[in-house]
């Protein structure tokens, strides 16, 4: 009998997970046409969920014609589903569903695809290239209509999407894969980095550092670091060498609360030692909010007040950013728009448009909060910017900007 598996720490509602498990079981052949599904009471006991959750998932499945009901007998797999599913299902692969950002990507993509009659089959790669390749090959065998992929960190030569037998329409989200000529939809990370840097420079900071993990070769992080260097040089200042925190693994959303709540760990202590040096920066632009959370803790450990002694800016605008003390100044991305645009690009490729390596960049905007201030001042002493790169209206005008080369970003 089929065994459905739900993840309690996922940001996706349980009924959405159950519907996705059903799609997987049908596409893989684990469930055959006219197979009877377990009853509500059995599923409640097996999965530990409410009957309302089961009913909501099955109602969505009925609307997608995945199943049918026979009064007084039960619920069964629809007869025509295998052929129909192969034609009208799109695979959606991301590292995990552990934060609102991940769910918003899915919501954006699904809003476009459902309107065109496509369902989504989503899966998590857990930031592992081998797991990503396994799922991609499985979806290729199931002949899904196309794939939306947030790539795991890894070499392009290792990708299943580059294999000749896996000739399927695909669009990347968040970052391109060097050497793999596929369309990609991402935030304008360089412009977002400039927004953060111009904010710090306008506050009077000249000793600004960039803090990152060792993954400076990752396209999104490289673009933010390029913005740091460009802004410093434009201001007539010498960029500092990046402060690198020795996290070998790419930080994931499990670390969101841990990065802030953990009072001590090696990375926090390492940053605190740097902040205790006489030539310490007065402001830090972190590669993302997770890193910024670490700096907030490190500053407290070093006896520094944020923002009077040290201003901190992040990137992503995670849910926790507005709730920590002090609330974090950061650059906000728009995951719903990224999901929507990626789905539109994929539909165009499915319908015959050539799969060119077009990079579509969507706008970001600065969210100024309490973690940044003039040197020796408070956040309320800050004069809000009304022009330049931090103007949200002018930033939004960049939406839809495209570059034909994913290894560089045109402004």
SULGIRA-V29472 format. One record per backbone hydrogen bond with DSSP energy under -1.0 kcal/mol. CO is the residue of the C=O (numbers start at 0). NH is the residue of the N-H. Records with the same first field share a line. If there is no record, write none. Layout:
# SULGIRA-V29472
CO: NH + NH
This chain:
# SULGIRA-V29472
6: 9
12: 16
13: 17
14: 18
15: 19
16: 20
17: 21
18: 22
19: 23
20: 24
21: 25
22: 26
23: 27
24: 30
31: 34
34: 76
38: 42
39: 43
40: 44
41: 45
42: 46
43: 47
49: 53
50: 54
51: 55
52: 56
53: 57
54: 58
55: 59
56: 60
57: 61
58: 62
59: 63
60: 65
61: 64
65: 77
67: 75
69: 72 + 73
73: 69
74: 36
75: 67
76: 33
79: 83
80: 84
81: 85
82: 86
83: 87
87: 118
88: 144
89: 120
90: 147
91: 122
92: 149
93: 124
94: 125
96: 10
98: 102
99: 103
100: 104
101: 105
102: 106
103: 107
104: 108
105: 109
106: 110
107: 111
108: 112
109: 113
112: 115 + 117
113: 116
118: 89
120: 91
122: 93
124: 127
127: 131
128: 132
129: 133
130: 134
131: 135
132: 136
133: 137
134: 138
135: 139
136: 140
137: 141
138: 143
139: 142
145: 90
146: 170
147: 92
148: 172
154: 157
155: 158
158: 161
159: 162
162: 165
165: 167
168: 146
170: 148
171: 184
172: 174
176: 179
179: 181
182: 171
183: 359
184: 173
185: 361
186: 188
187: 191
188: 192
189: 193
190: 194
191: 195
192: 196
193: 197
194: 198
195: 199
196: 200
197: 201
199: 204
200: 203
205: 207
206: 281 + 282
208: 284
209: 242
210: 286
211: 244
213: 215
214: 217
217: 221
218: 222
219: 223
220: 224
221: 225
222: 226
223: 227
224: 228
225: 229
226: 230
227: 231
228: 232
229: 233
230: 234
231: 236
232: 235
242: 211
244: 246
251: 254
252: 255
254: 258
256: 260
257: 261
264: 268
265: 269
266: 270
267: 271
268: 272
269: 273
270: 274
273: 276
276: 279
281: 310
282: 208
283: 312
284: 210
287: 291
288: 292
289: 293
290: 294
291: 295
292: 296
293: 297
294: 298
295: 299
296: 300
297: 301
298: 303
299: 302
304: 308 + 309
307: 375
310: 283
312: 285
314: 288
317: 320
319: 322 + 323
320: 327
326: 370
328: 313
329: 366
330: 315
331: 364
333: 337
334: 338
335: 339
336: 340
337: 341
338: 342
339: 343
340: 344
341: 345
342: 346
343: 347
344: 348
345: 349
346: 350
347: 352
348: 351
353: 355
355: 357
357: 183
358: 402
359: 185
361: 187
364: 331
366: 329
370: 311
373: 376
377: 380
378: 381
387: 390
390: 394
391: 395
392: 396
394: 397
395: 398
397: 400
400: 360
402: 358
404: 407
